[in-house]
């Protein structure tokens, strides 16, 4: 039978942190992962307050994330916000969390979440009167290897244009800041001031006080037993106390999110993982410190460590082969009654990491184990949470999968509240899209494998163009997957798809060799670019999202969601879906295949992101249209290069001359007896076509193109080469050069925004106002002076001018045609063409000359 953890051991007086005496710890824990069939028929305890039958929004889950959402919705003015908690606030993962709170995040967008959280936490006590136990000694990431130092420089180049302070520390500075460290093991550090750790229980209670203060109601115990959607998009939320009819639902249920998701008919890709940390008794060297030490993260040792009163708290991330996860909680259910319980600790699993901690912080060996906490935290496959509305479930939102829920809670509560109130996200957070894992390919085994990798390699070096291999390949492979592997393809992973990044031929160094500088793919990619520029190449573009829109209102609908004019039948254009506030929600390649039928192409990572938006706008406007997601059944091969016309002409009887088949048109043709929708377009900016066809025909089509192209020197090329060529031509990429953080005019998309068209497209009034008010920044092209071995810019680097941060790059590469490093970057409008700025790359500020136009004209404009 499960019992709550008693924070007291039988006899710790002789139990130091050695690894021969685990059994003597003697703590009282559950020896099972939960209770089998306990209390299932027990009566529900009375509610803490009177029941209600209606609400504007119902939040399910009383952990720190759910309570934060209630606080922010109510504070923003939403009336009738109700939070339902099945037992008591913080039950689940919040109550036992270590409470770490840092500004740092290796990604870009989630930095905004962290920043807002910490700003909020610093003011909560003043606002609510509840002490939250917020300690702000800063945090220090420790480097013990040369490559880790490069990673810190890499992170510094990405931080300067963001909000929080962050800087490198020397060994001497670290020794002064943390005198208990073994300084002989350290090369340097990355310091983030003004963050630290917080008491999760007190934080949640403060947010709850604030939520109630602004009018939200918190009902408990109120377990949700059913969810029923109505035809009008509203919901009935069923509990043992009665049913609440609500406009919106937010699933913020932590490791219960699976079960609540299933009530709505969805399977969320999440799995709870056992995470352990231990706390020591008083350590003399710690007690003697004059100030609290920063939270330490020894990345090579794979643990975090912070001061806990006069002792230390250590939390390791053990290797994938040693960690434990609650897979039965996914394949079955969370054990009934589990909530404020813990697992029995197993220090053998974390022996390696604890030994590393004792080597780095020698005084840790003098401590006695006061208690060990082993509890569940919930991981999404990539340890990136799921935040936002869900496809095919109108007004159903999720905020789940938080491996770091305490630091995410404040910012996510604000982010999800803004989306629920405004109808659009407040900034770009595409990596957290809850629809990024299509049911067509994701499996429970993939979730388990990928989450094991994400947890176990939590502190792995984070390189540019990182690839991780667990769970791959999925079912999303094209018909030429094995053929391309046999021909040297080095694969990348995109929304479940395997797609060649580049090709290694005889004499090349094969395989994935990550680096912060140029590595084994640099010269092979140059070879691919040269072939496409002078001859022809073939690329597998199957991962593109492909959505067909048809129906009586198809033209009216596309005209409503897109800012560009409608293409004529047989024509293709680039269109942008804008938000009501005039931000760039998505970029589409739109082909009108019939009067009432359109084929919309989008990036692989935007497939369900875009489809969900379309579904939402269809319902809101009551359009008579239907959608077919063709992504998994329709494949695509691209051909590009000056000889691609000759190549295509050799395998089809169709006239493919410029006059008969102009740029940005499409036709239904046969290519070696394969039925193809051919679009004359290429993201390389060179002459080319995209050939859409049934997935079952890909190998036959590829073989025909390859054989016919032998006389033209045709080769395979991958996404790295395509990316370099598209930047040289000035082609923007959604998610990098334009996204929810940008408006179309500053992104240089003005020619695609047709303010004069009759349709009142979404965002029209907003972009009119933006244009009238003028821009503060604009996207410019940069020719960057880099070292012989790089690194080349990739995007998100800080841009300096006169020793001040003035902007950031958005995407970058080496330009093999111009023989120079290249990048796009956002700069203030007063920075004009010809100005020399600096781009920060691995600790150096490299000169970059600003250009208004890209250096190479694309084929369609030649």
N, C-alpha and C positions, 0 to 999 in steps of 0.2 A: 504494500500500500504506500502511495506517495505521501511524503511528509514535507512540510516546508523546511528549508535549510535552517539549521540552528548554527549561528555564527559563533560556535564555540567547539573546541576539540577536547578530547578526553585529557590528553596530557601532551602538551607541545613543548614542555620545558627542555626536552632533549632532542626535539625534532628540528634540526637545522635543514637547510635546503640542500640536502644530499639526496642521492637517488636510490638509496638502499632501504629507505624507511617509509615508503609510501603508505604501507598498511597502517602505520602508526598514526596517520593523520586523524583517523577516527571520526570524520564528520558524518552527520546523518543526512543521507540523500535517498532518493528513490533508486532502487536497483533496476527499475524498468523505465521504458520511455514514456510510460503513461499508465492510466488506470483502465483496465478492461471492464467495460460495462458497469462501471460504478456510477451511481447516482443518476442513471438515465431516467428512472421513473420517480426520482425525488421531486417533491413539489418545488416550484419556483418561488424564491423568496419575494416578499412584497417589494414593490417599486419604492425608490427613494422619494418619489413625488407622484402627483396625479397623472394619469395617462392622458394622451391626446390622440385624436384620430386623423389629423391633417398636419402637413408641414410643407414648407417650400423646399427644403433640402433635408434629407436624412443621411447622416454620417454613421457608418457602421464600424465601430472599433474605437476603444478609448485609450489607445496608446498615445505616445507623444505626437505622432503624425496626425491622427484623427482629431485629437483635441486642438491641435494647432489649426487645422482646417476650420473647426467650429469657431475658434477665436477670430480668425481672419474674416470668415464670412460675416459673422455678426458685427465685427468692428467696421466692416466695409458698408454696413447698412442693410444687409439682407435680413428680412424678418422671418420668423418661424423656422429657425435652424434647430434641428433636433439631433442629438448624438445618442446612439444606442450602444451601450456597453454590456456584454453578456455577464460579466461578474463585477469587477471593480477596475477603476482607472489604473493604468500601467500594467495590468495583467498581460502576460505574454512574454515579450522580449524587453519592454521598456524598463521594468522595475529592476532587472539585474544587470543592465548595461554598465560598462565602465565609464561612460559619460564623456568620452573624448570629444573635443570641439575645436576644429582647426579651420583656418581660412584656406589651407592648401587643398588643392585637388589636381591630379595630373591632367585632367581634361580641362576644357575651357569653359563650357557652358555651366557646369555644375559649380564653378567658382562663385557664380552669382547666388546660387542657393546657399552656399556656406557663408558668404559675406553677409547676406541678409539675416541669416540665423543668428550670427554672433552679434550683429548690431541690435537685434531684437532682445537677445538674452541679457545684454548689458543694461537694458532699460526696464525689464519686466518687473523687478522688485519694486521699483519706484511707481510703476503703473498699477500693480496689483496688491502690493504690500506683502507678497510672499517671497521670502528669501529663497533663492534658487541655487545657492552654493556654487556660484560661478567663480572659478579661480583662473586668473589670466597670466600665468608665468611665461606664456609663449610656448612654441613647440620647436624642436630641433631634430632634423633628419640627419643621421650620421652616415658619412661615407668612409668605407674602409678599403676601397679599390679605386684605381684610376678611372675605370669606366663609370663607376657610380658618381665620381666627381663630374664627369662629362654629362651624366644625366641631370645633375643639379644645375649645371650651366645651361643645359637644354631647357629645364623648367624656368630658369631665370629669364631666358629670352622670351618666354611666353607670358611672364607675369607683369612686366613693366607697364603694359597698357591696361592691366586690370586694376581692381580697386585696392586690394590689400597690400600692405608692405611685406616685402620678403627680400632677404639678402643672404649672401654667402658669409660664412664665418671662417676665420683662420683657426689653426690649432690652438694658438695662444688665447684667442678670444673664447674658444670653447672651454678651455681649461679654467678660465676665470668664471665662466657662466655656470659650469657643471663640474665642480672640483672633485666629485666622486668618480668621474670617468677614468678609465684606463686610456690615457691620451696616446699611448704608444700604438694603439690599434686604429687610430683615426687619421685620415688625411684632410678632412674638412667637414663642413656642415652647411645645411640650408636652414636658416632660421626664419620663423614666422612669429613676429611679436603680437602680443595682445590677444592670443587665443589660449586654450588650455583645456579645462575640463569642468563639468557641471554635474550637479546631482539630478539624475533623470526623474526621480520621483517628484522632487520639489519643482522641477521645471514643468512637469505635466500638471501638477496642481496649480501652479501659477497661471498657466494657459487656461485651465478650466475656470479659475476665478475670473480671468479676463473675459472668457466666452460668456459666462453667466452675467457679468457686469454689462455686456453689450446686448444681452437679450437672448442668447442661445440657451436651450434646455439640454440637460444631460440626464438621461434616464438609465437606471441600472438597479438590479440586474435585468437586462432585456435582451436575451439571445434571439437572434433572427432565425426563424425557421422556414421562411419562404419569401420569394420575390416573384411578383407577377407584373409584367408590363402590360399596360393598356394600349389600345389602338392609337390614342392621342399622344403617346410618348411619356405619359406619367406612370408612376409605379405604386403598387401596393406592397408594403413591407410588413410581413407577418411575424408576430411574436406570440409567446404564450399569453401575453397580456391583452392582445388585440392587434388590429391591423392599422397601420398609418398609411394614408394616401398622400403621396408626395410628388412634387414636380421632378426632383433630381435625387439620385442616390450616389453616395461615395463609399466605395469599398476601401477601408483603411484598416484591414483586419489582421495585419501581420501574418503569422503562420496559420491563421484561420482563413486567410484570403481564398485558398482553394475551395473550401466548403461554401463560402458565401458566393464565390464565382460560379460554382456548380448550380447554385439555386437560380442563377440567371442564365444558365445554359452554356457557360464558357469554362474552359480549362486554362487556368493561369500557369505560365511556366515558372514555377517557384519551387524551392525546396528548403526546408529548415536544416541548419547545420549546427553541430555541437561546437560551441566556442567556450574556451576556458580562460580564466585569468585567476591569479592568486594574489593574496595580500599578506604581507609580512607583519610581524609585531615590530616594535620599536627597534631601529638599528642605530647604534650610537653615532655613526658617521652622518647619518641623515638628520638625526636630532640636533647635531652640532652645526648644521648649515645655517647661515645668516638669512637666507631667503629661499623660497620655494624654487626648485629647479624646473626648467621647462619640461614639458612632456617629450620624452625621447622616443624616436623611432629608429631602431637599428635595422635598416632594411636588409642588409646582408645576413644578419642574425635572425631576421623574420620575427620580430616581436616589438611591442611598444612597452614603455615603462614610464610610470609617473609616481610622484610622491603622494602618499596617502598618510596624512598626519606626519608621524615620525618614522613611518615605514615606507615600503615601496609596493606598488602594484605592477605586476608583470603579466602581459597578455600575448601569448605566442600565436602565430599562424603556422600550424604544423604542415608537413608536406602532404601532397595529395594521397599518397599511399597509406598515411597514418590517420588522416582525419576521419570523422564520422558524420554521417548525415542521416536525417530522419526520412528515408525514402518511403517507409511504410505510411508516413503521414500524408504522402502524396498518392500512393497507390490505393490507400484506404482512407482513413480519417485521422485527425488529431485525437489522441485518446481522450475520452470523456473526462472532464474534471481537471485537465492539465491547464494551468494558468499562472499560478504563483509558485510553481514548483521548479526544481532543478534536476539535472542528471547527476548520477554518481560520478565524481571526478576520476580522471585517468591520467595521472601525471606521466606515465610511461610514454604516452603519445607525444608529449611536449618536452621530453628529456633533452633532446638536442638543442632546442631553442633556449631552454632555461640554462643549460651549460654555457651557451653563447652569452646570455645576459650576465652570468656571473663572471665571465672573462672581461666583459666590457665594463661592468660595474662591480668591482671586486667586493665591496662591502655587502653586496647582496648575500654573499656566502655566510655572513654573520647573522642573518635574519632567521627567524623562526616562522614557520607557516601559520598564519592566523586563520585564514580560511581560503577555500578554493571555490570559485563559482564556475559551474559548467551548465550553460543554458542554451536554448535555441535562438539563433538569429536566422533570418530568412534571406536567401540569395535568389536573385534572378540569374539566368545562365552566365551573363558577363559581369555580374555584381554591379549592374546599373539598374536602378529601380524602374518600375512601370508607373508612369504618371500621366493622367489625362483621360479623355473620353474613349469609349471602346466601340469598335466597329460593329454595326448592326444592332446596337443596343442604345437607342436614343436616350440621352440624359442619364446614362450610367457611366460614372467615372471611377477610376481606380487610383490609389496612391499606395503601392505595395512593393515588396521586394527590397527593403532597405537593409543592406549590410551595415550601414552606418546611420541608423535612424535618428540618433540624438542630434548630430550636426545637420542632418537634412530636414528635421521636423519644422523648424521655423520658416525656412525658405520655401519648402514644399507647401506648407499650409497657405502661405501668401500666393504662391504661383497657382495652385489649384483653385483657390478662391477667386482670383482674378479671372481665370478661364471660365469658371462657372457663372460669374456675373457678367463678364464682357462678351462671352462667346468666342474668344480667341486667346491664345496664350500671350503672356506679357513679354516674352522674349524667347529666343531659340533654345529649345531643349530636345531636339529631335532624337538624340540618343536614348532618351527616356520614353519615347513613344510606346505606349502599351500594345500597339498593333504591329510592332516590328517583327514578331515571330509569327509567321503565317501558319495556320493550322495545316496547311498543305504539306509542310515539311517537318515541323518541330515534333519531337517525340519526348516521352518521359525520359528515355535513356539519354537523349541528347542533353536534356536539362540536368540530369544527374552528372553526366560526364563533364559538361562545361562548368557547372557550379563547383565540382570538385577541383577542376583546374583553376578556376578563378580564386577560390579560397586558398588552396595550397600554394599557388604562385602569387599570392597577394602582393608580395614585395619584390617580385621579379623586376629586373631592369625594364623600364618602359621606353623602348626605342621608337623612332619614327617608322612608319610603315610596318607596324608590329603585326605578326601573324601568330595565332595560337591554334593548336591542332586537335584538341580534345573534341570528340563528337563528330569529326569530319572524316569523309564526306557525308552529307545528309542525302536525302533522296533527290535534292536539287542539283543534279548534274546534267549537262547537256548531252546530246546524242554523240558528241565527239570528245567527251571527257577523257576516256582512256586513250583515244588516238592522240589527243594533244599531249597527254602525259608522255606517251611513247615518243613524241617529237620534241620533248624537252621542256614542256610547259612547267613553270613554277607558279603554283596556284595561289590566288588570293581568295578571300572569303567575303561574300557580299550578300547579306540577307538570306543566308542559307545556301547560296550558290557558290560553286567552285568556278572561278574564272581566271584565266592566265594573267598574271602580272607581267611576266616576261618569259623568254625562251632561252634556255641554255643549250648550246650546240657543242660539238666536239671541240675540246680545248678550253671551254669555259669552266669556271668553278661552279659546280651545281649546288643547288639547295638554298635554304634560307639562312643567310648570314647577316644578322642584324648589326647595325652600326649607327653611330651618330654622325658619321661622315660617309663619303662615297664608298660603296662596297661592291660585291661581286656582280651585281646587276648593271652597274653604270655603263660599262662598255657594250655589253650585249644590247641594252636598250638603245644606245647610239646606233648600233648596226641596224636595228629594226626601223628606227626613224629614217635613216639613210635610204633603206629599201623602199619605204613608203613614199618618200619625197622624190625618188628617181624611177621607181618601177611600180610595184603594187604589193599590197599586203592583205592578209585575211585575219579578222579578229572575231572571236566569239562574243557576241553581245546579247546572248540569251537572257542574262539576268535583268535586262530592262523590264520595268513594270509596264504592263500592257492592258489597258482598260478600254473596252468598247462601250460607247454610249449610243443607244438607239431608242426610237420611239417617236410619237407624234410631236413631242415638245423638245426633241433633241437639239435642234438648231437654237431655239429660244433659250434652252438651258445652258448650252455651251457659251452662248453670247452673254449670259448672265454671270457665269463664274469666271470667264476669261476677259482680260482687259484688251486683247487684240481683236481685230476684225475677224469674222468667221472666214476660214478658207473656202474657196469654191470647191465643188466636187472635182476630185483628181488632184487637188493641191494640198500643200502642207505648210504650216507656219509654226513659229515659236510663240507660245502664249503663256501668260502668267496668271495664276490665281492669286488675287490679293485678298487681304483681310479687310473688314470694315474700317480699320484704322489706317489702311493703305500700306501695310507691310507685305512682303513677298512670301506668300504661304507656299507656293510651289511653282515650278516651271514645267510646262508640258510641250511636247511636240505633237501638234494636232493635225491629223489627216482626215479630210472629209471623204469618206469612201462611198457615200450615197447621200441623197438629199436629207435623209433622217438618220444618218449613221456616221459616227466619228470614231476614229481610233486615236486614243490618247496615250502617249508614251511618256514614261517618267523614269527617274533613277531607281535602281534596285532597292535602295533603302527607303524610298518614298511610296512604294506600291500601295500599302494599306493606309498609310498616312494620307495620301491623296484620295483614295477611294472613300475613306470615312468622311472626309470633308464634302465630297460630292454627294454622298448619301444624306448628310445633314442638310445641305442646301436644297436637295431635291424635296425633302420632307417639308422644310420651311416654306418653300415656294410652291408646293403642291404641283410639281412638274410631272407630266406624263412621260417618263423616261425609265429605261431599265439599264442596268450595268452588267457587263460580262467581264469578269477578271480572267484574261487570257494568258496571264503571266506563265503559268506552268504548262500550258498546252501548246503555246506558240513560241518557237525559237527564233533566233536571229543571228545571221552571220553578216559581218560588215566587210566590204572590200573598199580599199582606198589607195590612191596613188595615180600618177599621170597615165598609167597603162591599164587602169581598172576598167575603162570603157572598152578597150580591146578585149580584155579578159571576159567581161560580161557578154560582149557581142559574140564571142566564140561559142557560148553555151546557151544562147537564146536566139530565137528567130525574130524577136522584137527589135525594132529600130531604137538604138540607145544613143543616137547622136544628140548633140546639145539641142538642136532644133526640135527633134521629136520627143526628147525626154529632158526638159529643162530642169534647172536647179529648183528644189523645193516643190517637186511634183511627185506623184506616185502612180504606179500602174500595177494591174494584175497580169503577171507574165509567167511563162514556164521557163525554168532554167534546168536543162537536162531532164525534162519530164517531171520536175518538181514544181508544184504550184507555189508561187511566191508573190507576196505583196512587196514590190520594190519601191523604196523611197530614195530619191536622189538627194542624199544628205550624208555628211560624214562629220563626226565630232573632231576628226583630225584637222579639219579645215582644208583638206585636199579633195580633189575629185573623188567621188565615191558614192556607194549605194549601201543602204541597209536592206537586207533581204529577209523578210519575215515569212515563216513557213511552219508547217506542222512539225512538232518536235521529233516525231518518228522519222522524218525525212532528212534530219540534219547531217547524218553521216554520208548519205548519198549526195547531198548538195555540196558538202565540203570536199568530198573526193573529186567530184566533177570540176569544181573550181580549182583545186590544187593541180589536177592533171592538166587542165587547159592553161593554167598559168605558168607552167614550167618554162615555156619559151619566153615569158615576160619577166622571169626572175622573181615570181611571187614568193613571199615568205609569210610565216606566221608572225603576228605581233600582239603585244599585250597592252594592258591598261596603263602601264608606266609610260610607254611610248606615246599612246594616245593622249595622256594627260600633258606631256611636254608639248606636243604639237598644238593642242587646243589653247594652251596659255599663250604660245607664240602668236596665235591668230587672234587673240583677244576674246575668245569664247569664255563666258562666265559659267561657273558651276554653282547650281543650287546647293545650299548647305555650307558653302564656303564663301563665295563672292557675293552671294545674295541669300537672304534667309529672313526669319522673323525679326531679326534685329535691324533690317535695312528697308528703306523704301526704294521703289524702282528707279527713281531719278538719280539718287546718289550712286546707285549701282550701275549707272550707264545704260539703263534699259528703256529710256524714254521713247525710242522708236517703236517699241512694242506696246506702248500704252496709248490707246486711241481715245482720247478724251472727247473727240468729236463724234464718236459713234452714237447711234440713237439709244442703244440698250443702256440701261442704268446698271452697269456691271458692279459687282461687289467691290467696294473701296473707291468708287469713282469720285464721290464728293471729297473723301479724305485726300486723295492724290491731287485733286484740283487745288485744295488748300495748301498742300505741301509745295506744289509748284509755285503758287502765288507768293508764299512766304520766303521762298528761296532756300538754298541748301547751305549747310554748315560744313559738310565734308563731301568728298567725292572719291570714287574708285579710280585710281591711276595705275599706270604700268611702271614697273621699276626694272632697270638694268642694274643688277647687283654685282659688285666686285667681290668674288669669293676666293678663298685659298685654293691651291692646286688640287687638294683632295677634299674640297668642300669644308664644311657642309653647305649644301644648297638650301635655299629657303623652301619651306613646304607649306607655309601659312601659319598665322597666329604669332609671328615674331613681332617684337616691339620695334617701332620706327622712331628714331631720334632726330632732332634738328636743334642745333645750338644748345646741346646738353639738356634738352627737354623732350619728354615723350609727347609725340604729336599724333600717333596713329598705330596701325597694325597691318601686317600683311594678311591676306586672306587665302591665297594659294600660291604655290611657287614650285620651281623645278629647275633643272638645267635645260637650257634651250639649245638643242643640238644643231639646229639650223643657224641660229645667230651666234653660236659658240660662246654663250655667256649665261650666267645664272639670271633667272627672270622671276618676277613675282607681280601679283596684284596687291594693292594696298589702299586702305582708306586714309586719306590725308585731308587736313583742313583746306577749304577752298582757296585760301590765300597762298598755298603752296602750289606754285605753277610749274609748267613744263620747263625742263632744263635745270631745276633746282637739284642740288646734291643733298641727300639726306643720308642717314645711316640706319642699316638694318642690323639688329643684334643677333649674332650667330655664335653660339658656344663661347660666350664671354667676350667676344670682340664686336665692335661696331664697325661694320663693313659699309663702305660708301655705296650709294645707289643713286642713279640719275633718274629723275622723274620724267616720264613720257606720258602724253595724253593718249596716244594711240599705240596699239600693239605693233611690234616691229615687222610682222609678216601679214600680208593681205590674204584673206581666205579665198578659196577657189571661186565661191559664188560671186565675189566682187571683182575678180580679176578681169 
